[in-house]
Amino acid sequence: MRKLMVVLLVVLGSVSMIYSQAQQENAKKELRWGSVHTPEQPVTSIIMKGAIEEINAKATGIHISAFPNSTLGNSSELVEGVKEGIVDIITEGPAQFQAWVPKAAQVEAPYLWKDVDHMQRALNGKYKEVLNKLFEASDVKIIGTFYYGTRQLTTNKPVYTLKDLSGMKIRVPAAALYVKMVESCAHPWLCTLEKSHTPVCAQ
């Protein structure tokens, strides 16, 4: 039960980067980047040290402050925040945007991509343009995507067949795609969704 994951970096399209010389010198536009990941997590490190620090060192007129570790909210709250303009930039998986851009979730579907190169070519190429058209209505723009790793089923007992999932509680992100994925794997056993977004599979 492995699949490729991507993380989308989105920013409000309405943020203007054009300022007068006096504004650039005397005041910088403060932007807030939010993430649910801890500062030590690879994704956070990539963004904070590989992007934010460089932008702050070279850009004029703007400054980005980092808020990792769910400081600005959980995944759902961050997604809603960037849509409403409360948060300027976030790093999130596309399935989290399914509520208002349904097709965004499909890029996290299991076994969709042939390999990492296939995924990156699509999501940093023409298909990113397709997705950005869908995000336009919410005034949000995908800046870029990167490979985050494979999703795996980590258990405290061996799982060799789908039947081995019977009776197990499987924690998934709070996104309909992941819930459906677990339900499909557990078919034909009945799965019910708990408040914690944990499908419970019982024979």
Z-matrix of the N, CA and C atoms (Angstrom, degrees):
N
C 1 1.454
C 2 1.525 1 108.67
N 3 1.306 2 115.35 1 63.29
C 4 1.460 3 122.06 2 -177.58
C 5 1.522 4 109.00 3 -112.04
N 6 1.288 5 116.41 4 146.58
C 7 1.448 6 119.36 5 177.35
C 8 1.518 7 108.91 6 -153.78
N 9 1.310 8 115.49 7 159.89
C 10 1.452 9 120.62 8 177.05
C 11 1.513 10 109.25 9 -81.36
N 12 1.303 11 115.39 10 143.23
C 13 1.452 12 120.32 11 176.97
C 14 1.518 13 109.12 12 -119.00
N 15 1.284 14 115.81 13 151.40
C 16 1.449 15 120.48 14 172.40
C 17 1.510 16 108.52 15 -128.74
N 18 1.284 17 115.43 16 159.54
C 19 1.453 18 120.66 17 175.12
C 20 1.514 19 107.37 18 -125.36
N 21 1.299 20 116.00 19 128.18
C 22 1.455 21 120.26 20 -179.47
C 23 1.517 22 110.06 21 -97.63
N 24 1.303 23 115.28 22 135.16
C 25 1.461 24 121.32 23 173.94
C 26 1.515 25 106.63 24 -104.32
N 27 1.327 26 117.22 25 115.55
C 28 1.449 27 120.00 26 -175.88
C 29 1.513 28 110.57 27 -120.01
N 30 1.318 29 114.76 28 151.77
C 31 1.468 30 119.96 29 -179.27
C 32 1.524 31 108.32 30 -142.42
N 33 1.297 32 116.68 31 144.69
C 34 1.449 33 119.91 32 177.94
C 35 1.516 34 110.57 33 -59.89
N 36 1.312 35 115.74 34 126.52
C 37 1.449 36 119.65 35 -178.33
C 38 1.516 37 112.98 36 -71.65
N 39 1.300 38 116.75 37 -15.77
C 40 1.455 39 119.24 38 -176.54
C 41 1.513 40 112.92 39 -82.66
N 42 1.332 41 118.15 40 -8.42
C 43 1.464 42 120.33 41 -178.13
C 44 1.523 43 109.53 42 -69.72
N 45 1.286 44 116.73 43 123.07
C 46 1.459 45 121.11 44 -178.90
C 47 1.513 46 110.80 45 -91.12
N 48 1.315 47 115.85 46 137.56
C 49 1.447 48 121.39 47 179.21
C 50 1.539 49 111.20 48 -106.26
N 51 1.313 50 116.84 49 11.70
C 52 1.459 51 120.23 50 -175.56
C 53 1.527 52 109.53 51 -104.90
N 54 1.286 53 115.66 52 119.31
C 55 1.457 54 120.83 53 -179.32
C 56 1.529 55 109.46 54 -136.95
N 57 1.289 56 115.88 55 158.43
C 58 1.464 57 119.56 56 174.89
C 59 1.513 58 109.34 57 -72.02
N 60 1.308 59 116.98 58 162.16
C 61 1.456 60 121.41 59 179.54
C 62 1.525 61 110.98 60 -59.39
N 63 1.332 62 117.10 61 -38.26
C 64 1.467 63 120.67 62 -179.76
C 65 1.526 64 110.37 63 -65.28
N 66 1.332 65 117.21 64 -40.86
C 67 1.463 66 120.82 65 178.31
C 68 1.514 67 110.93 66 -64.49
N 69 1.318 68 117.04 67 -38.47
C 70 1.452 69 121.30 68 179.87
C 71 1.518 70 110.89 69 -64.22
N 72 1.311 71 115.38 70 -36.87
C 73 1.451 72 119.40 71 -176.95
C 74 1.528 73 112.04 72 -79.62
N 75 1.325 74 116.62 73 -38.35
C 76 1.457 75 120.58 74 -171.47
C 77 1.528 76 114.26 75 -98.64
N 78 1.325 77 118.05 76 -25.99
C 79 1.466 78 120.13 77 -177.33
C 80 1.519 79 109.73 78 -149.58
N 81 1.296 80 114.72 79 135.19
C 82 1.457 81 120.29 80 178.00
C 83 1.526 82 109.52 81 -109.30
N 84 1.309 83 115.85 82 142.48
C 85 1.449 84 121.48 83 175.22
C 86 1.527 85 107.90 84 -71.04
N 87 1.308 86 116.21 85 121.58
C 88 1.463 87 121.06 86 -177.74
C 89 1.527 88 109.81 87 -90.82
N 90 1.317 89 115.71 88 122.46
C 91 1.461 90 122.36 89 177.68
C 92 1.523 91 109.19 90 -112.76
N 93 1.340 92 115.83 91 145.03
C 94 1.466 93 120.48 92 -178.58
C 95 1.520 94 109.85 93 -113.97
N 96 1.331 95 115.37 94 125.88
C 97 1.471 96 121.93 95 175.37
C 98 1.515 97 108.83 96 -105.71
N 99 1.329 98 116.38 97 129.18
C 100 1.454 99 120.87 98 -178.67
C 101 1.515 100 112.84 99 -121.22
N 102 1.334 101 115.56 100 149.15
C 103 1.468 102 121.95 101 178.90
C 104 1.530 103 108.77 102 -153.78
N 105 1.333 104 115.53 103 151.98
C 106 1.468 105 120.10 104 176.44
C 107 1.523 106 111.25 105 -86.18
N 108 1.324 107 117.20 106 -10.81
C 109 1.459 108 121.05 107 -174.87
C 110 1.530 109 111.75 108 -80.84
N 111 1.322 110 115.03 109 154.59
C 112 1.461 111 120.73 110 178.02
C 113 1.534 112 109.87 111 -74.59
N 114 1.322 113 118.09 112 160.51
C 115 1.468 114 120.41 113 179.67
C 116 1.521 115 113.32 114 -59.79
N 117 1.336 116 117.15 115 -27.12
C 118 1.466 117 120.26 116 -177.60
C 119 1.525 118 112.36 117 -83.47
N 120 1.320 119 117.30 118 -12.50
C 121 1.456 120 121.24 119 -176.39
C 122 1.529 121 110.07 120 -69.25
N 123 1.341 122 118.74 121 141.03
C 124 1.470 123 121.56 122 -176.19
C 125 1.524 124 114.54 123 -52.80
N 126 1.326 125 117.42 124 -42.02
C 127 1.463 126 120.10 125 -179.93
C 128 1.518 127 110.60 126 -60.78
N 129 1.341 128 116.17 127 -44.80
C 130 1.462 129 120.48 128 179.89
C 131 1.520 130 110.76 129 -62.84
N 132 1.311 131 116.45 130 -42.62
C 133 1.458 132 120.96 131 -179.81
C 134 1.523 133 111.29 132 -62.56
N 135 1.329 134 116.29 133 -42.26
C 136 1.463 135 120.82 134 179.49
C 137 1.527 136 110.55 135 -60.18
N 138 1.323 137 115.95 136 -47.01
C 139 1.464 138 119.85 137 -177.23
C 140 1.521 139 111.67 138 -70.39
N 141 1.341 140 116.44 139 -47.01
C 142 1.455 141 119.79 140 -173.77
C 143 1.522 142 112.72 141 -70.62
N 144 1.332 143 116.35 142 -42.94
C 145 1.465 144 119.63 143 -176.35
C 146 1.530 145 112.58 144 -94.80
N 147 1.319 146 116.52 145 -30.93
C 148 1.460 147 119.28 146 -177.08
C 149 1.515 148 114.21 147 -90.18
N 150 1.341 149 116.60 148 -17.28
C 151 1.463 150 118.78 149 -176.95
C 152 1.521 151 112.24 150 -127.55
N 153 1.314 152 116.78 151 -59.46
C 154 1.466 153 119.76 152 -173.26
C 155 1.522 154 112.22 153 -61.72
N 156 1.328 155 117.04 154 -47.00
C 157 1.470 156 119.36 155 -179.54
C 158 1.523 157 111.60 156 -60.83
N 159 1.314 158 116.22 157 -40.16
C 160 1.476 159 119.82 158 -179.52
C 161 1.522 160 110.94 159 -69.32
N 162 1.323 161 116.25 160 -40.98
C 163 1.463 162 119.66 161 178.62
C 164 1.530 163 110.51 162 -62.47
N 165 1.338 164 116.02 163 -46.36
C 166 1.463 165 119.73 164 -179.12
C 167 1.529 166 112.11 165 -63.48
N 168 1.336 167 116.18 166 -30.99
C 169 1.466 168 119.82 167 -178.93
C 170 1.523 169 112.30 168 -77.13
N 171 1.338 170 116.98 169 -30.12
C 172 1.461 171 119.90 170 -172.39
C 173 1.522 172 114.90 171 -110.41
N 174 1.328 173 117.15 172 -25.01
C 175 1.464 174 119.42 173 -175.01
C 176 1.519 175 111.39 174 -78.84
N 177 1.310 176 116.61 175 151.09
C 178 1.459 177 121.83 176 174.40
C 179 1.523 178 108.27 177 -114.27
N 180 1.311 179 115.76 178 137.70
C 181 1.456 180 119.76 179 176.10
C 182 1.512 181 115.70 180 92.25
N 183 1.331 182 117.59 181 -11.61
C 184 1.463 183 119.84 182 179.61
C 185 1.523 184 110.37 183 -135.15
N 186 1.325 185 114.93 184 156.56
C 187 1.457 186 121.29 185 172.53
C 188 1.520 187 107.05 186 -145.29
N 189 1.341 188 116.35 187 133.60
C 190 1.462 189 121.37 188 -178.98
C 191 1.519 190 109.57 189 -106.97
N 192 1.319 191 116.51 190 126.70
C 193 1.465 192 122.09 191 174.44
C 194 1.519 193 108.60 192 -103.35
N 195 1.336 194 116.45 193 137.11
C 196 1.457 195 121.99 194 -176.57
C 197 1.523 196 111.08 195 -96.90
N 198 1.327 197 115.84 196 135.32
C 199 1.460 198 122.47 197 177.71
C 200 1.531 199 109.08 198 -131.04
N 201 1.349 200 117.57 199 78.56
C 202 1.463 201 120.43 200 178.66
C 203 1.535 202 111.32 201 -80.56
N 204 1.342 203 115.97 202 -172.97
C 205 1.467 204 122.00 203 170.52
C 206 1.533 205 112.77 204 61.45
N 207 1.328 206 116.94 205 35.75
C 208 1.474 207 122.97 206 177.27
C 209 1.531 208 113.32 207 60.35
N 210 1.323 209 116.99 208 24.16
C 211 1.470 210 120.57 209 -179.42
C 212 1.525 211 111.39 210 -60.02
N 213 1.324 212 116.82 211 -35.60
C 214 1.463 213 120.98 212 -178.96
C 215 1.527 214 112.41 213 -98.94
N 216 1.337 215 116.48 214 6.58
C 217 1.456 216 120.00 215 177.88
C 218 1.511 217 112.95 216 128.85
N 219 1.336 218 115.90 217 171.50
C 220 1.464 219 120.78 218 176.84
C 221 1.528 220 109.68 219 -78.90
N 222 1.324 221 116.48 220 -176.26
C 223 1.470 222 120.24 221 -175.30
C 224 1.522 223 112.42 222 -56.76
N 225 1.318 224 116.47 223 -47.82
C 226 1.463 225 120.20 224 -178.58
C 227 1.516 226 111.37 225 -63.02
N 228 1.327 227 116.13 226 -40.63
C 229 1.464 228 120.64 227 -179.65
C 230 1.531 229 111.55 228 -68.21
N 231 1.334 230 116.91 229 -36.78
C 232 1.461 231 120.30 230 177.62
C 233 1.521 232 111.16 231 -65.87
N 234 1.331 233 115.64 232 -43.36
C 235 1.466 234 119.98 233 179.31
C 236 1.524 235 110.18 234 -61.86
N 237 1.330 236 116.36 235 -44.97
C 238 1.463 237 120.14 236 178.44
C 239 1.527 238 110.33 237 -66.10
N 240 1.332 239 116.12 238 -35.55
C 241 1.453 240 120.68 239 -179.72
C 242 1.511 241 113.44 240 -65.04
N 243 1.335 242 116.75 241 -40.85
C 244 1.464 243 119.34 242 179.61
C 245 1.521 244 110.56 243 -71.83
N 246 1.312 245 116.25 244 -30.80
C 247 1.463 246 120.06 245 177.05
C 248 1.529 247 110.74 246 -68.71
N 249 1.325 248 116.59 247 -38.69
C 250 1.459 249 121.34 248 -176.96
C 251 1.530 250 112.80 249 -87.97
N 252 1.335 251 117.31 250 -7.02
C 253 1.451 252 120.29 251 178.93
C 254 1.515 253 114.38 252 87.68
N 255 1.326 254 117.09 253 9.78
C 256 1.466 255 121.46 254 178.19
C 257 1.522 256 110.18 255 -76.78
N 258 1.337 257 115.76 256 -35.85
C 259 1.458 258 122.95 257 176.26
C 260 1.525 259 107.43 258 -116.34
N 261 1.326 260 117.60 259 142.04
C 262 1.457 261 120.11 260 -176.13
C 263 1.518 262 113.29 261 -89.65
N 264 1.335 263 116.73 262 -41.49
C 265 1.461 264 121.47 263 -175.42
C 266 1.526 265 108.49 264 -138.04
N 267 1.317 266 116.86 265 138.02
C 268 1.462 267 120.53 266 175.62
C 269 1.523 268 109.89 267 -138.15
N 270 1.310 269 115.35 268 159.87
C 271 1.461 270 122.15 269 173.06
C 272 1.516 271 106.75 270 -118.52
N 273 1.317 272 116.51 271 112.67
C 274 1.459 273 120.44 272 -176.07
C 275 1.524 274 111.19 273 -147.93
N 276 1.318 275 115.37 274 157.93
C 277 1.455 276 120.95 275 174.37
C 278 1.515 277 110.30 276 -74.11
N 279 1.325 278 118.34 277 146.82
C 280 1.463 279 121.50 278 -174.27
C 281 1.520 280 114.33 279 -62.95
N 282 1.336 281 118.00 280 -27.27
C 283 1.466 282 119.87 281 -179.37
C 284 1.523 283 111.83 282 -62.46
N 285 1.336 284 116.72 283 -23.61
C 286 1.456 285 120.11 284 179.64
C 287 1.529 286 112.52 285 -68.78
N 288 1.336 287 117.01 286 -16.68
C 289 1.458 288 121.07 287 -178.16
C 290 1.528 289 112.14 288 -95.18
N 291 1.315 290 117.31 289 6.56
C 292 1.457 291 122.08 290 -172.04
C 293 1.533 292 112.48 291 -60.50
N 294 1.320 293 117.27 292 -31.91
C 295 1.462 294 120.34 293 -176.26
C 296 1.526 295 112.48 294 -60.05
N 297 1.336 296 118.16 295 -37.01
C 298 1.462 297 119.42 296 -178.56
C 299 1.522 298 113.70 297 -119.31
N 300 1.336 299 117.76 298 -6.69
C 301 1.469 300 121.72 299 169.12
C 302 1.529 301 106.45 300 -136.47
N 303 1.328 302 117.69 301 79.49
C 304 1.473 303 121.64 302 -172.59
C 305 1.524 304 114.48 303 -52.04
N 306 1.328 305 117.62 304 -39.64
C 307 1.462 306 119.72 305 -176.30
C 308 1.524 307 113.30 306 -71.23
N 309 1.329 308 117.22 307 -14.17
C 310 1.461 309 119.90 308 -179.75
C 311 1.518 310 111.20 309 -63.88
N 312 1.323 311 116.63 310 -31.86
C 313 1.464 312 120.79 311 -175.95
C 314 1.521 313 112.80 312 -69.52
N 315 1.316 314 117.59 313 -24.80
C 316 1.458 315 119.76 314 -172.86
C 317 1.527 316 112.82 315 -63.80
N 318 1.328 317 118.06 316 -22.03
C 319 1.462 318 119.14 317 -178.43
C 320 1.528 319 111.96 318 -72.21
N 321 1.342 320 117.95 319 -11.15
C 322 1.450 321 121.01 320 176.84
C 323 1.527 322 112.24 321 -101.88
N 324 1.330 323 116.88 322 8.69
C 325 1.462 324 120.38 323 179.71
C 326 1.527 325 110.52 324 -63.34
N 327 1.324 326 118.14 325 140.95
C 328 1.471 327 120.79 326 -179.23
C 329 1.532 328 112.44 327 -57.96
N 330 1.299 329 115.63 328 137.79
C 331 1.470 330 123.75 329 172.53
C 332 1.533 331 113.14 330 63.12
N 333 1.324 332 117.22 331 22.58
C 334 1.463 333 120.10 332 178.98
C 335 1.521 334 111.81 333 -72.67
N 336 1.338 335 117.19 334 -38.83
C 337 1.458 336 121.83 335 -174.06
C 338 1.520 337 111.56 336 -99.19
N 339 1.323 338 116.14 337 142.52
C 340 1.463 339 120.90 338 178.38
C 341 1.526 340 110.90 339 -67.46
N 342 1.323 341 116.15 340 -41.89
C 343 1.461 342 122.03 341 179.80
C 344 1.523 343 108.28 342 -164.22
N 345 1.324 344 116.26 343 -176.94
C 346 1.458 345 121.28 344 -177.00
C 347 1.527 346 111.25 345 -62.73
N 348 1.332 347 117.20 346 -43.55
C 349 1.462 348 120.83 347 -179.54
C 350 1.524 349 111.61 348 -60.24
N 351 1.331 350 115.39 349 -41.03
C 352 1.460 351 120.58 350 178.57
C 353 1.527 352 110.23 351 -59.94
N 354 1.320 353 116.38 352 -45.71
C 355 1.459 354 121.41 353 -179.90
C 356 1.524 355 111.68 354 -62.83
N 357 1.327 356 116.46 355 -47.24
C 358 1.457 357 120.12 356 -176.02
C 359 1.522 358 112.34 357 -68.82
N 360 1.328 359 116.95 358 -35.23
C 361 1.464 360 119.93 359 177.07
C 362 1.524 361 110.53 360 -62.68
N 363 1.326 362 115.69 361 -41.74
C 364 1.467 363 119.97 362 -177.61
C 365 1.524 364 111.98 363 -72.15
N 366 1.330 365 116.23 364 -48.11
C 367 1.461 366 120.30 365 -171.74
C 368 1.523 367 113.64 366 -82.44
N 369 1.316 368 117.63 367 -9.56
C 370 1.456 369 120.50 368 171.72
C 371 1.521 370 110.65 369 -114.27
N 372 1.321 371 114.88 370 16.01
C 373 1.458 372 120.23 371 -178.57
C 374 1.519 373 111.56 372 -127.92
N 375 1.319 374 115.71 373 -131.75
C 376 1.461 375 120.52 374 -173.73
C 377 1.520 376 112.80 375 -65.65
N 378 1.334 377 116.74 376 -34.32
C 379 1.465 378 117.41 377 -177.74
C 380 1.534 379 111.43 378 -70.61
N 381 1.329 380 117.10 379 -27.75
C 382 1.466 381 119.23 380 174.66
C 383 1.529 382 109.66 381 -62.85
N 384 1.325 383 116.35 382 -36.75
C 385 1.461 384 120.39 383 178.03
C 386 1.526 385 110.46 384 -64.84
N 387 1.336 386 116.02 385 -38.38
C 388 1.467 387 120.78 386 177.54
C 389 1.530 388 110.00 387 -62.84
N 390 1.338 389 116.08 388 -46.87
C 391 1.464 390 120.18 389 179.26
C 392 1.525 391 111.34 390 -62.88
N 393 1.314 392 117.43 391 -40.91
C 394 1.463 393 120.05 392 -179.18
C 395 1.530 394 112.03 393 -63.53
N 396 1.313 395 116.76 394 -30.11
C 397 1.464 396 119.73 395 174.60
C 398 1.530 397 110.20 396 -62.58
N 399 1.346 398 115.48 397 -38.47
C 400 1.460 399 120.34 398 179.92
C 401 1.531 400 111.09 399 -70.76
N 402 1.337 401 116.53 400 -32.18
C 403 1.459 402 121.06 401 -178.36
C 404 1.532 403 112.71 402 -80.31
N 405 1.326 404 116.76 403 -14.17
C 406 1.463 405 120.05 404 -175.86
C 407 1.522 406 112.75 405 -57.54
N 408 1.320 407 116.94 406 -37.64
C 409 1.463 408 121.12 407 -177.56
C 410 1.524 409 111.75 408 -61.18
N 411 1.323 410 116.71 409 -25.74
C 412 1.460 411 121.05 410 179.50
C 413 1.520 412 112.20 411 -100.04
N 414 1.331 413 116.35 412 7.62
C 415 1.470 414 121.97 413 178.55
C 416 1.525 415 111.56 414 58.91
N 417 1.325 416 115.64 415 39.89
C 418 1.466 417 122.84 416 179.86
C 419 1.520 418 108.83 417 -124.33
N 420 1.316 419 116.28 418 146.43
C 421 1.470 420 120.22 419 -178.86
C 422 1.520 421 110.28 420 -132.90
N 423 1.338 422 116.05 421 136.72
C 424 1.451 423 122.04 422 174.03
C 425 1.521 424 108.14 423 -82.07
N 426 1.318 425 116.98 424 120.67
C 427 1.462 426 120.63 425 178.39
C 428 1.519 427 110.43 426 -80.27
N 429 1.327 428 116.85 427 -44.37
C 430 1.458 429 120.34 428 -179.36
C 431 1.508 430 111.09 429 -175.91
N 432 1.305 431 116.30 430 170.36
C 433 1.458 432 121.74 431 179.75
C 434 1.525 433 109.38 432 -131.43
N 435 1.319 434 115.90 433 156.94
C 436 1.458 435 119.79 434 174.75
C 437 1.521 436 110.33 435 -147.88
N 438 1.304 437 115.07 436 158.07
C 439 1.460 438 122.31 437 -177.36
C 440 1.522 439 110.49 438 -74.99
N 441 1.316 440 115.71 439 129.70
C 442 1.451 441 121.47 440 -174.92
C 443 1.536 442 112.85 441 -111.21
N 444 1.312 443 116.81 442 -10.76
C 445 1.460 444 119.74 443 -179.60
C 446 1.517 445 111.49 444 124.09
N 447 1.306 446 116.68 445 -174.22
C 448 1.455 447 121.82 446 -179.40
C 449 1.523 448 110.20 447 -105.95
N 450 1.318 449 115.81 448 144.83
C 451 1.459 450 120.18 449 175.56
C 452 1.525 451 108.64 450 -83.95
N 453 1.307 452 115.37 451 132.32
C 454 1.449 453 120.87 452 -177.84
C 455 1.524 454 110.95 453 -127.64
N 456 1.308 455 115.21 454 157.06
C 457 1.460 456 121.11 455 175.01
C 458 1.525 457 107.69 456 -94.06
N 459 1.322 458 115.98 457 109.36
C 460 1.455 459 121.41 458 -179.92
C 461 1.522 460 108.30 459 -101.82
N 462 1.327 461 116.92 460 119.01
C 463 1.462 462 120.62 461 -173.62
C 464 1.524 463 111.41 462 -131.12
N 465 1.325 464 115.09 463 166.54
C 466 1.468 465 120.35 464 175.52
C 467 1.521 466 111.71 465 -100.62
N 468 1.327 467 115.92 466 11.59
C 469 1.465 468 120.81 467 172.99
C 470 1.522 469 108.68 468 -150.27
N 471 1.325 470 118.02 469 154.80
C 472 1.475 471 120.59 470 -176.70
C 473 1.527 472 112.15 471 -62.06
N 474 1.326 473 116.02 472 141.56
C 475 1.458 474 122.18 473 174.32
C 476 1.520 475 107.48 474 -127.55
N 477 1.327 476 115.48 475 110.75
C 478 1.456 477 121.03 476 -178.57
C 479 1.529 478 111.58 477 -109.04
N 480 1.322 479 116.78 478 -28.07
C 481 1.462 480 121.89 479 179.85
C 482 1.525 481 108.76 480 -134.90
N 483 1.334 482 116.00 481 167.17
C 484 1.459 483 119.84 482 178.33
C 485 1.522 484 111.71 483 -62.28
N 486 1.330 485 116.79 484 -29.61
C 487 1.458 486 120.04 485 179.64
C 488 1.521 487 111.29 486 -63.74
N 489 1.331 488 116.44 487 -26.23
C 490 1.464 489 119.63 488 179.04
C 491 1.527 490 112.37 489 -66.92
N 492 1.339 491 117.28 490 -13.34
C 493 1.460 492 120.69 491 178.02
C 494 1.522 493 112.44 492 -78.35
N 495 1.328 494 116.71 493 -12.55
C 496 1.456 495 121.12 494 -177.03
C 497 1.524 496 111.02 495 -58.08
N 498 1.345 497 115.92 496 127.68
C 499 1.455 498 121.56 497 177.96
C 500 1.516 499 114.63 498 84.19
N 501 1.331 500 117.75 499 -4.88
C 502 1.459 501 120.65 500 -178.16
C 503 1.532 502 111.20 501 -86.59
N 504 1.316 503 115.79 502 145.42
C 505 1.456 504 121.38 503 170.67
C 506 1.528 505 107.39 504 -95.34
N 507 1.310 506 116.18 505 123.62
C 508 1.463 507 120.84 506 -175.99
C 509 1.520 508 108.45 507 -119.67
N 510 1.310 509 115.76 508 115.91
C 511 1.463 510 120.92 509 -179.16
C 512 1.523 511 109.49 510 -84.67
N 513 1.327 512 115.99 511 130.49
C 514 1.461 513 121.59 512 -179.94
C 515 1.526 514 108.62 513 -133.22
N 516 1.340 515 117.57 514 161.70
C 517 1.473 516 119.71 515 174.88
C 518 1.523 517 110.75 516 -59.13
N 519 1.324 518 115.81 517 154.84
C 520 1.466 519 121.74 518 -177.71
C 521 1.526 520 110.41 519 -76.35
N 522 1.323 521 115.80 520 66.14
C 523 1.463 522 121.70 521 179.62
C 524 1.524 523 108.04 522 -141.28
N 525 1.328 524 115.64 523 138.82
C 526 1.463 525 120.66 524 -174.89
C 527 1.526 526 112.05 525 -58.07
N 528 1.328 527 117.63 526 -35.41
C 529 1.459 528 120.83 527 -178.80
C 530 1.526 529 111.76 528 -58.20
N 531 1.334 530 116.34 529 -44.65
C 532 1.461 531 120.23 530 -177.11
C 533 1.525 532 111.51 531 -70.28
N 534 1.329 533 115.89 532 -37.04
C 535 1.465 534 119.51 533 177.07
C 536 1.526 535 110.10 534 -62.91
N 537 1.324 536 116.26 535 -45.29
C 538 1.465 537 120.42 536 179.06
C 539 1.526 538 111.23 537 -64.07
N 540 1.316 539 116.66 538 -35.33
C 541 1.455 540 120.70 539 179.56
C 542 1.534 541 110.60 540 -61.28
N 543 1.333 542 115.63 541 -46.60
C 544 1.464 543 119.65 542 179.82
C 545 1.521 544 110.46 543 -67.63
N 546 1.313 545 116.57 544 -40.44
C 547 1.463 546 119.67 545 178.31
C 548 1.530 547 110.95 546 -60.99
N 549 1.325 548 116.47 547 -40.42
C 550 1.463 549 120.47 548 179.34
C 551 1.515 550 111.75 549 -66.05
N 552 1.324 551 116.77 550 -40.75
C 553 1.464 552 120.44 551 178.77
C 554 1.509 553 111.84 552 -66.02
N 555 1.318 554 116.29 553 -30.38
C 556 1.458 555 120.33 554 -177.22
C 557 1.528 556 112.63 555 -87.44
N 558 1.312 557 117.92 556 -8.71
C 559 1.461 558 121.50 557 179.45
C 560 1.532 559 110.01 558 -59.22
N 561 1.345 560 118.60 559 137.44
C 562 1.457 561 128.18 560 9.04
C 563 1.527 562 114.33 561 -94.90
N 564 1.302 563 118.94 562 23.35
C 565 1.457 564 120.22 563 177.05
C 566 1.521 565 109.44 564 -82.46
N 567 1.301 566 116.15 565 146.96
C 568 1.452 567 121.70 566 -174.36
C 569 1.521 568 111.35 567 -75.75
N 570 1.322 569 116.84 568 131.91
C 571 1.456 570 121.64 569 177.64
C 572 1.526 571 109.58 570 -119.06
N 573 1.296 572 116.51 571 131.77
C 574 1.452 573 121.50 572 175.48
C 575 1.523 574 108.37 573 -119.65
N 576 1.310 575 116.23 574 147.23
C 577 1.460 576 120.73 575 -175.68
C 578 1.517 577 110.55 576 -99.38
N 579 1.327 578 115.97 577 121.94
C 580 1.451 579 121.21 578 175.76
C 581 1.523 580 109.87 579 -81.20
N 582 1.333 581 117.59 580 168.41
C 583 1.454 582 121.75 581 179.26
C 584 1.523 583 111.84 582 -61.62
N 585 1.323 584 116.75 583 -24.85
C 586 1.458 585 120.81 584 -178.92
C 587 1.520 586 112.09 585 -83.99
N 588 1.342 587 115.98 586 12.62
C 589 1.477 588 121.07 587 -178.29
C 590 1.530 589 110.93 588 62.50
N 591 1.331 590 116.88 589 34.38
C 592 1.448 591 121.65 590 178.48
C 593 1.510 592 109.84 591 -112.44
N 594 1.337 593 118.31 592 104.52
C 595 1.454 594 119.03 593 176.01
C 596 1.525 595 110.54 594 -64.80
N 597 1.314 596 116.45 595 131.10
C 598 1.463 597 120.90 596 177.89
C 599 1.515 598 107.56 597 -107.46
N 600 1.326 599 116.31 598 116.92
C 601 1.457 600 121.50 599 -174.64
C 602 1.512 601 109.92 600 -98.36
N 603 1.300 602 116.64 601 125.04
C 604 1.466 603 120.71 602 -179.71
C 605 1.514 604 109.68 603 -133.59
N 606 1.315 605 115.99 604 141.86
C 607 1.463 606 121.22 605 -176.51
C 608 1.512 607 110.61 606 -72.36
